[in-house]
Amino acid sequence: MKAEIISVGTELLLGQIVDTNAAYVARSLAELGFSVYRKTTVGDNRARLANAVREALERADVVVTTGGLGPTEDDLTRETIAEVLGVQLMENPEVLAYIKGYFVSRGACMTENNTKQALVPRPGAGSYFPNTMGTAPGITFEAGEKRVICLPGVPREMIYLMETHVEPYLRAYLTRSGACEAIVSKIIRTVGIGEAALEERILDLAHDRTNPTVAIYAGAGECQIRVTASAEGEAEAWRLIESVQREIKARLGSVVYGYDDDALEVVVAGRLAAAGATLAVAESCTGGLICGLLTDVAGSSSFLERGIVTYSNSAKRDELGVRGPTLDAYGAVSRETALEMACGVVRKAGTDIGLSVTGVAGPGGGSSDKPVGLVHFGLVDAKKVSVMSARMRFGGDRCSVRVRASKFALDMLRRRLENAWA
């Protein structure tokens, strides 16, 4: 079964709002077994929306729209689709009563234009899905074997309607149509390897297969590999994925840090907690970003003792005990300074591990011998009585350098924990 998604809203075209709805709907449709052929964004324009709907219905069995169901004049989705399909809209008394009650319960005055949200397809041409998260119900239009499902643009309302009403509705639709093919995906998450190098190592898997398919996506400081399989049943689809997943892991080894929704900081936090190890972090160019990532993880207080941002040379001396001669001879951005920062934060915090980062994030401050993007890392393992250092040159703007440096530091810590704390 084929599906398409249409996101409605001029604010999306202007870039004022990021369209997270389309990504969510696409994942939901794929998990149900639909092949999502196209995602389209149109502004609040009746003629353009009508054309987009007509074209989508020529290609797809199911079209899902988000946005344009509100009370204002530029909310045109339900009226436009009704016109395209030749369906009469009728005011539903139950929906209208709910909308009135919604405003009363909040002590607010309902304006007359809110009544348009009670318009739904006439019986036999579609139905509606109650929306207890807002005022606009979800709507489904039924034209022969085709379905058009209209959802509000507010993400929490859209997600509620998808999970509570739309997914069960589409499962029943697929069963009646006899199209129950399962499509499942596995995300393999990697760090410490670039997109080009990653592709080179699994090129044959990406190009020589049609089921499962293998695709690579580059992100901020890491890459993801998506393996997607289709089969008559979900169990068979997962079996197809499992063999490819094993082969990818065998080829990539330690650059694979997790799967699906795993985040690098969550994996590192789990390693620290499992090892019973405590950590202190000294940051310069990342400005607290590493600690910020770790403290986003629930329970981080069990392993993260402290984080110190020492941006200036005087802060490195006063807070971490970095020696003046080291700074004079090698500079703030150097292996020597990074190691003294790591030693200093371990000494001050009394932790098992000290992690440090110092570099040139840019856009200014670089030189021929220390260019923008140069970052040094230090790691002191007090329990194992060992030190590690690393030197990297990251591309991109200031934000990119800081994010990539933070990810690299976390991965350095992950590898140390896996190798020395197993």
C-alpha positions in Angstrom: 0.0 0.0 0.0 1.3 3.5 -0.9 0.9 6.6 1.2 1.8 10.2 0.9 2.0 13.1 3.5 1.0 16.7 2.9 2.0 19.3 5.4 -0.1 22.4 5.3 1.0 25.9 6.5 2.8 28.9 5.1 4.8 29.1 8.2 6.4 25.8 7.2 7.4 27.1 3.8 8.9 30.2 5.4 11.0 28.1 7.8 9.4 29.7 10.9 8.4 26.2 12.1 10.3 22.9 11.7 8.0 20.2 10.3 8.4 17.4 12.9 4.8 16.2 12.2 5.8 14.8 8.8 8.6 12.8 10.2 6.4 11.3 12.9 3.6 10.4 10.5 6.1 8.8 8.1 7.5 6.6 10.8 4.0 5.6 11.9 2.9 4.8 8.3 6.1 2.8 7.7 5.6 0.7 10.9 2.1 -0.1 9.7 3.4 -1.4 6.4 2.8 1.5 4.1 5.4 2.6 1.5 5.6 6.3 1.9 6.2 7.7 -1.6 6.3 11.4 -1.1 6.1 14.2 1.4 4.8 17.6 0.2 4.6 21.0 1.9 2.1 23.6 0.7 1.1 27.0 2.0 -2.3 28.2 3.1 -3.5 28.4 -0.5 -6.7 26.6 -1.6 -5.7 26.1 -5.3 -2.2 24.8 -4.5 -3.5 22.5 -1.7 -6.2 21.1 -4.1 -3.5 20.3 -6.7 -1.3 18.6 -4.1 -4.2 16.5 -2.9 -5.3 15.5 -6.5 -1.7 14.5 -7.4 -1.2 12.6 -4.2 -4.4 10.6 -4.8 -3.2 9.6 -8.3 -0.2 7.9 -6.7 -1.2 6.8 -3.2 -3.9 4.8 -1.5 -3.8 6.8 1.7 -3.0 10.5 2.0 -2.4 12.1 5.4 -2.4 15.8 5.9 -1.4 17.8 8.9 -2.4 21.4 9.6 -5.1 23.7 8.4 -8.0 22.5 10.6 -8.2 25.5 12.9 -10.9 28.2 13.2 -9.3 31.0 11.2 -9.8 32.1 7.6 -6.6 30.6 6.3 -7.4 27.2 7.8 -8.5 25.6 4.5 -7.7 21.9 4.6 -11.1 20.3 5.4 -13.0 22.6 2.9 -10.4 22.1 0.2 -10.3 18.3 0.4 -14.1 18.2 0.5 -14.2 20.2 -2.7 -11.6 18.0 -4.4 -13.6 14.8 -3.5 -17.0 16.3 -4.1 -18.0 15.6 -0.5 -20.5 17.7 1.5 -19.5 18.9 4.9 -22.1 18.9 7.7 -22.0 20.5 11.2 -21.8 17.6 13.7 -23.7 18.4 16.9 -21.6 16.1 19.1 -18.4 17.8 17.9 -19.9 21.3 18.3 -21.0 20.4 21.9 -17.5 19.2 22.7 -15.9 22.4 21.3 -18.3 24.6 23.4 -17.6 22.6 26.5 -13.9 22.9 25.8 -14.1 26.6 26.1 -16.5 26.6 29.1 -14.2 24.3 31.0 -11.4 26.8 30.6 -13.4 29.8 31.4 -12.9 31.2 27.9 -15.3 32.7 25.4 -15.8 30.8 22.2 -15.8 32.9 19.1 -18.2 32.2 16.2 -15.4 31.1 13.9 -14.7 28.1 16.1 -17.9 26.4 14.8 -16.2 25.6 11.5 -14.2 23.0 13.3 -17.4 21.0 13.8 -17.7 20.5 10.1 -17.2 16.8 9.1 -17.9 14.7 6.0 -21.5 13.6 5.5 -22.3 10.0 6.6 -21.0 7.5 4.1 -18.2 9.9 2.8 -16.0 9.8 5.9 -15.9 10.2 9.6 -14.1 12.0 12.4 -11.8 11.2 15.3 -12.5 13.0 18.7 -9.6 15.2 19.8 -9.5 15.5 23.6 -6.2 17.4 23.3 -7.7 20.4 21.4 -10.7 21.6 19.5 -10.2 20.4 16.0 -11.2 16.7 15.5 -9.3 14.5 13.1 -11.2 13.8 9.8 -11.1 11.0 7.4 -12.5 11.2 3.9 -13.4 7.9 2.1 -13.5 7.9 -1.7 -13.8 4.4 -3.0 -10.7 2.6 -1.8 -8.8 5.8 -1.3 -8.5 7.5 2.1 -7.6 11.0 3.0 -6.9 11.6 6.7 -6.7 15.2 8.0 -4.9 15.9 11.4 -4.3 19.1 13.3 -0.9 20.8 13.0 -0.3 21.1 16.7 2.2 18.2 17.4 0.7 16.9 20.6 -2.8 16.8 19.1 -1.5 15.1 16.0 0.4 12.5 17.9 -2.6 11.8 20.2 -4.9 11.3 17.2 -2.3 9.1 15.3 -1.8 6.8 18.3 -5.4 6.6 19.6 -7.5 6.7 16.4 -5.6 6.8 13.1 -3.3 3.7 13.6 -6.2 1.4 14.6 -8.3 2.8 11.7 -5.5 2.1 9.2 -4.8 -1.4 10.6 -8.4 -2.2 9.9 -8.2 -0.6 6.5 -5.1 -2.8 5.6 -6.8 -5.9 6.9 -9.9 -5.3 4.8 -7.7 -4.6 1.7 -5.7 -7.8 2.2 -2.5 -5.8 2.3 -0.7 -6.7 5.5 2.9 -6.6 4.4 5.2 -5.7 7.3 7.9 -3.0 6.9 10.4 -2.7 9.8 13.6 -0.7 10.3 16.6 -1.0 12.5 18.9 2.0 13.2 22.5 1.2 13.8 24.2 4.2 15.5 28.0 4.9 15.0 30.5 7.4 16.2 34.1 8.1 15.4 33.8 7.4 11.7 32.9 9.7 8.8 30.2 9.1 6.3 32.6 8.4 3.4 34.7 6.0 5.4 31.6 4.3 6.7 30.2 3.8 3.2 33.4 2.4 2.0 33.3 -0.4 4.6 29.7 -1.4 3.9 29.3 -0.3 0.3 28.4 -3.7 -1.0 25.7 -4.1 1.7 24.2 -0.7 0.7 24.3 -1.3 -3.1 23.8 -5.0 -3.6 20.6 -5.5 -1.6 16.9 -4.6 -2.3 15.5 -6.4 0.8 16.7 -5.4 3.3 17.9 -2.0 2.1 20.8 -0.3 3.8 21.2 3.5 3.9 23.6 5.8 5.6 22.8 9.2 7.2 25.3 11.7 8.6 24.5 13.6 11.8 26.3 15.9 14.2 29.4 14.0 15.2 28.0 10.6 14.3 26.4 8.6 11.5 23.4 6.3 11.4 22.8 3.2 9.3 19.2 2.3 8.6 18.4 -1.2 7.6 14.8 -1.7 6.4 13.1 -5.0 5.5 9.7 -6.0 4.2 8.0 -9.4 4.5 4.6 -10.9 4.8 5.0 -11.0 8.6 6.9 -8.9 11.1 8.9 -11.8 12.4 10.2 -12.6 9.0 11.1 -9.0 8.3 13.1 -8.8 11.6 14.8 -12.1 10.6 16.0 -10.5 7.4 17.3 -7.5 9.3 19.2 -9.6 11.9 21.6 -11.2 9.5 22.5 -7.8 7.9 22.8 -6.2 11.4 25.3 -8.9 12.5 27.4 -8.4 9.4 27.5 -4.6 9.8 28.5 -5.0 13.5 31.3 -7.5 12.6 32.7 -5.1 10.0 32.5 -1.9 12.1 33.3 -3.2 15.6 33.6 -0.6 18.3 32.4 2.4 16.1 28.9 0.9 16.7 27.7 2.3 20.0 24.0 1.6 20.0 20.7 1.0 18.2 17.4 2.7 17.4 16.8 5.5 20.0 20.0 5.0 21.9 21.8 8.3 22.5 25.6 8.4 23.0 25.3 10.2 26.4 22.8 7.6 27.6 25.1 4.7 26.5 28.0 6.4 28.3 25.9 7.0 31.4 24.9 3.3 31.5 28.6 2.3 31.2 29.6 4.6 34.1 26.7 3.4 36.3 27.4 -0.3 35.5 31.1 0.1 36.4 30.3 2.1 39.5 32.8 4.7 38.3 32.7 8.4 39.1 33.5 11.2 36.7 34.6 14.8 36.7 34.9 16.9 33.5 37.0 20.0 32.7 35.8 21.9 29.7 37.2 24.8 27.8 36.0 25.2 24.2 32.9 23.1 24.8 31.8 25.4 27.6 29.9 22.8 29.6 28.2 21.0 26.7 29.6 17.6 27.7 28.2 17.9 31.2 25.0 19.3 29.8 24.6 16.1 27.7 25.3 13.8 30.7 23.0 15.7 33.1 20.2 15.3 30.6 20.3 11.6 31.5 18.2 10.7 34.6 20.3 9.4 37.4 23.5 11.2 36.3 24.1 12.3 39.9 25.2 8.8 40.7 28.4 9.1 38.6 28.9 12.8 37.6 30.6 14.5 40.6 31.3 17.8 39.0 32.0 19.8 35.8 34.3 22.8 35.6 34.4 25.3 32.7 37.9 26.8 32.6 37.8 29.0 29.6 40.7 31.4 30.3 44.3 30.5 31.1 43.9 31.9 34.6 40.9 29.7 35.2 42.9 26.7 34.1 45.7 27.6 36.6 43.4 28.6 39.5 40.7 25.9 39.2 42.7 22.9 37.8 46.3 23.6 38.7 47.6 23.7 35.2 51.1 25.0 35.5 52.2 28.4 34.1 55.2 26.9 32.3 53.0 24.4 30.5 50.7 27.2 29.3 53.7 29.4 28.3 55.5 26.6 26.5 52.6 24.8 24.8 49.6 27.0 25.0 46.1 26.4 26.2 45.3 24.3 23.2 47.8 21.4 23.5 48.1 17.8 24.6 50.1 18.9 27.7 47.4 21.3 28.9 44.6 18.9 28.2 46.3 16.2 30.3 47.0 18.6 33.2 43.4 19.7 33.0 42.2 16.1 33.4 44.7 15.4 36.2 43.6 18.6 37.9 39.9 17.9 37.8 40.4 14.3 39.1 42.6 15.6 41.9 40.1 18.3 42.9 37.0 16.1 42.6 38.5 12.8 43.9 36.8 10.8 41.1 37.8 7.7 39.3 38.0 9.4 35.9 38.8 12.9 34.7 37.9 14.0 31.2 39.1 17.3 29.6 38.7 19.2 26.4 40.4 22.3 25.1 40.4 23.7 21.6 39.8 26.5 19.1 36.0 26.6 18.3 36.3 29.6 16.0 35.4 31.5 14.0 38.4 33.5 15.2 41.4 32.7 17.4 43.1 30.2 15.0 46.6 30.3 13.7 48.8 28.4 11.3 49.9 25.9 13.9 46.6 25.9 15.8 43.8 26.3 13.3 40.1 26.7 14.0 38.7 23.3 14.8 41.8 21.9 16.5 40.8 20.2 19.8 42.9 18.3 22.3 41.4 15.8 24.8 42.7 14.3 28.0 41.5 11.4 30.1 42.9 10.3 33.4 41.8 6.9 34.9 42.9 7.2 38.5 41.6 3.7 39.4 43.6 2.1 36.6 46.5 4.6 37.0 46.6 5.5 33.3 46.3 8.6 31.0 45.1 9.0 27.5 45.1 11.9 25.0 43.8 12.6 21.6 44.1 15.4 19.0 41.4 16.1 16.4 40.6 18.7 13.8 36.9 19.3 13.2 35.3 21.1 10.4 32.2 23.3 10.4 31.1 26.4 12.3 31.6 27.1 16.0 28.5 25.2 17.0 29.5 22.2 14.9 33.0 22.1 16.4 31.7 22.2 19.9 29.1 19.5 19.3 31.6 17.2 17.5 34.2 17.7 20.2 31.6 16.8 22.9 30.6 13.7 21.0 34.3 12.7 20.5 35.0 13.2 24.3 32.0 11.0 25.2 33.1 8.3 22.8 36.7 8.4 24.1 35.2 7.8 27.6 32.9 5.0 26.2 35.8 3.2 24.7 37.9 3.5 27.8 35.1 2.1 29.9 34.5 -0.8 27.5 38.2 -1.8 27.3 39.4 -1.2 30.8 36.4 -1.5 33.0 34.8 -4.6 31.5 
